Amino acid sequence: MGIEKLISAATALAMMAAASGQLPRMTRAVQLAQLQLLKESQASRWGRLPIVGISGQYHSGSRSKGRAAHE
């Protein structure tokens, strides 16, 4: 779908929502969908790679734990 068609469809939907008094409800639905997309794309949901420390041992987690273990 080209961007022009997408813009036309979004404009038509917004006009219909405004005409029927449902624009605030539609705006809220879009905001919730954006929030869900951001939440699902957070880096905390990605897998973690093991970090090789100075001693050559693998560890993961915060750096403060690794430093405390090596000091």
Helices and strands as residue ranges (DSSP letters): H 3-19, H 23-40, G 43-45, E 51-52, E 58-59, H 63-70
